[in-house]
């Protein structure tokens, strides 16, 4: 049966699952790095057998994808614990990715500025900025509406600046971003070309997701060798530089 928003209602279940079954998709994690202090606190709590909330997991096309609980899973792995209690809910991939962004933003270790930007990028990647689609084009939400929907404390002016810098095609289509009312809803013909860095990130995430879904060690080895060879060829090509370090 195809998973839809309609048949997902009341489908949440709690299970104890093997940590090895979890897919940790990097596009679901908006944090630039995990917090070692938080990992240590969870590790100690698990060691003392304290009761902790289950991690949150999305079931996407048969895969169990971690939404909330990255610090807890890391703590359990360091303790050598093979299982975790999980709250599992069927979702689409986009809904799961956005649910992970909300979970990271609403609780736990505070997010950095770069993490805030990553939340915004996931908002765009999952097309939350789109109000409606039709044969004639796409209608966008206003910058004020986007700022209100994001689970981070950023002004609509900051959102406009981010859109202009990171998604210039969308910003151009939205048009009246600099008007005082900021309620213009731009339209454009369907099909936008995503930013190259975001495309690379999505491809890398999809590759890792596929790798984690493969259980045969030989097949995993083949994938690693092929990716290593591809990376070697890319690094040997001219015309590229190391990107600047992320801003914190």
C-alpha positions in Angstrom: 0.0 0.0 0.0 1.3 3.5 -0.9 2.0 5.6 2.1 -0.1 8.9 2.0 -0.8 11.5 4.6 -4.4 10.2 4.8 -3.5 6.6 5.8 -0.6 7.6 8.1 -3.0 8.7 10.8 -2.7 6.8 14.1 -0.1 4.5 12.5 2.6 5.2 15.2 3.9 2.2 17.0 6.6 1.6 19.6 9.2 -1.2 19.2 12.6 -2.2 20.4 14.7 -2.4 17.3 18.3 -3.2 16.3 20.4 0.0 16.0 21.9 -1.6 12.9 18.5 -1.3 11.1 18.5 2.4 11.4 19.4 4.6 8.5 21.1 7.8 9.5 20.6 10.0 6.5 22.9 13.1 6.8 20.3 15.3 5.1 18.1 14.7 8.0 20.7 16.1 10.5 20.8 19.9 10.4 23.5 20.1 13.1 27.0 20.7 11.7 28.3 18.5 14.5 27.0 16.5 17.5 27.5 17.8 21.0 30.0 15.6 23.0 28.7 16.8 26.3 25.1 15.7 25.4 26.4 12.3 24.2 28.3 11.8 27.5 25.2 12.7 29.5 23.1 10.2 27.5 25.8 7.6 27.8 25.8 7.9 31.6 22.0 7.8 31.8 21.9 4.6 29.7 24.8 3.0 31.7 22.7 3.6 34.9 19.7 2.1 33.2 17.7 5.3 33.5 14.5 5.5 31.5 14.8 7.8 28.5 12.3 8.7 25.8 12.3 6.5 22.7 14.1 7.8 19.6 11.8 8.9 16.8 11.9 6.9 13.6 10.2 7.3 10.2 9.3 4.3 8.1 10.0 5.3 4.6 9.5 2.7 1.8 10.4 0.0 4.2 13.5 1.7 5.6 13.7 2.9 9.3 15.1 6.4 9.1 16.2 8.2 12.3 14.3 11.5 12.9 15.1 12.4 16.5 17.7 10.8 18.7 21.1 11.2 17.1 22.9 11.9 20.4 21.2 9.0 22.1 22.1 6.5 19.2 25.7 7.7 19.4 25.7 7.1 23.1 24.3 3.6 22.8 26.8 2.7 20.1 29.7 3.8 22.4 28.3 1.6 25.1 28.0 -1.3 22.7 24.2 -1.6 23.1 22.6 -3.2 20.1 19.0 -2.1 20.6 17.0 1.0 21.2 13.3 1.7 22.0 11.8 3.6 19.1 8.6 5.4 18.2 8.0 4.5 14.5 5.7 6.3 12.2 5.2 5.8 8.4 6.0 8.9 6.5 7.0 10.2 3.1 10.8 11.0 2.7 10.1 14.8 2.6 7.9 14.7 5.6 10.5 12.7 7.5 13.3 15.1 6.6 11.3 18.1 7.7 10.1 16.4 10.9 13.8 15.8 11.7 14.6 19.5 11.2 11.7 20.5 13.5 12.9 18.0 16.2 16.4 19.4 16.1 15.2 23.0 16.3 12.7 22.6 19.1 14.6 20.8 21.8 18.1 19.6 22.8 21.4 21.4 22.2 20.9 24.9 20.8 21.5 25.3 17.1 24.3 27.5 15.6 23.7 30.0 12.8 24.9 27.5 10.3 22.4 25.0 11.7 19.6 27.6 11.3 20.6 27.9 7.7 20.5 24.1 7.3 16.9 24.1 8.7 16.0 26.7 6.1 17.6 24.6 3.3 15.6 21.6 4.4 12.5 23.7 4.3 13.2 24.6 0.7 14.3 21.1 -0.2 11.0 19.6 1.0 9.1 22.4 -0.8 7.5 23.9 2.2 7.9 27.3 0.6 5.5 26.5 -2.1 1.8 27.5 -1.6 0.4 25.9 -4.7 1.3 24.2 -7.9 -0.7 24.3 -11.2 -0.2 23.8 -14.9 0.5 27.5 -15.2 3.2 27.7 -12.6 4.0 27.8 -8.9 2.7 30.2 -6.3 5.1 30.9 -3.4 4.5 31.8 0.2 5.6 35.2 1.3 8.8 35.7 3.2 6.8 36.6 6.3 4.8 33.4 6.1 8.0 31.4 5.6 9.6 33.0 8.6 6.5 32.3 10.7 6.6 28.6 9.7 10.2 28.0 10.4 11.0 26.5 13.8 13.9 29.0 14.2 13.9 32.6 15.4 14.8 34.4 12.2 13.3 37.5 10.7 11.7 37.6 7.2 14.5 39.9 6.2 17.0 37.2 7.0 14.9 34.7 5.1 14.9 37.0 2.1 18.7 37.4 2.3 19.2 33.6 2.5 16.9 33.0 -0.4 18.7 35.6 -2.5 22.1 34.1 -1.7 21.4 30.4 -1.8 18.3 30.1 -4.1 18.6 33.1 -6.5 16.2 31.6 -9.0 13.4 31.2 -6.4 14.1 34.7 -5.1 13.9 36.1 -8.6 10.6 34.3 -9.2 9.2 35.6 -5.9 9.8 39.1 -7.2 8.4 41.6 -4.8 10.6 40.6 -1.9 11.7 44.2 -1.1 8.2 45.6 -0.9 7.1 47.0 2.4 4.2 44.7 2.8 6.3 41.6 1.8 3.1 39.8 0.8 3.9 39.2 -2.8 3.5 35.7 -3.9 5.7 35.1 -7.0 4.9 32.6 -9.7 7.2 30.9 -12.2 7.0 28.0 -14.6 7.4 24.6 -12.9 10.9 23.1 -12.8 13.7 24.9 -11.0 17.4 23.9 -11.2 18.6 23.2 -7.6 21.9 24.7 -6.4 24.8 22.6 -7.3 26.0 22.2 -3.6 22.5 21.1 -2.5 22.3 18.7 -5.4 25.7 17.1 -4.4 24.4 16.9 -0.8 21.2 15.2 -1.8 23.1 12.7 -4.1 25.6 11.9 -1.3 22.7 11.4 1.2 20.9 9.1 -1.2 24.0 7.1 -1.8 24.6 6.7 1.9 21.0 5.7 2.5 21.3 3.1 -0.2 24.6 1.8 1.3 23.0 1.5 4.7 20.1 -0.5 3.3 22.5 -3.1 1.8 23.3 -5.9 4.2 25.6 -8.0 2.0 29.3 -7.2 3.0 30.6 -7.9 -0.5 28.1 -5.6 -2.1 29.0 -2.9 0.4 32.6 -3.4 -0.5 31.9 -3.0 -4.2 30.1 0.3 -3.5 33.0 1.6 -1.4 35.6 0.8 -4.1 33.5 2.4 -6.8 32.9 5.6 -4.8 36.6 5.7 -3.8 37.6 5.5 -7.5 35.1 8.2 -8.4 36.4 10.5 -5.6 40.0 9.9 -6.8 39.0 10.9 -10.4 37.2 14.0 -9.1 40.2 15.1 -7.0 42.5 14.6 -10.0 40.4 17.0 -12.1 41.5 20.6 -12.5 39.5 23.7 -11.6 38.4 23.1 -8.0 39.3 24.5 -4.6 38.5 23.5 -1.0 35.3 25.2 0.3 35.6 27.6 3.3 34.9 26.1 6.7 31.3 26.3 7.9 30.3 29.4 9.8 29.3 28.9 13.5 
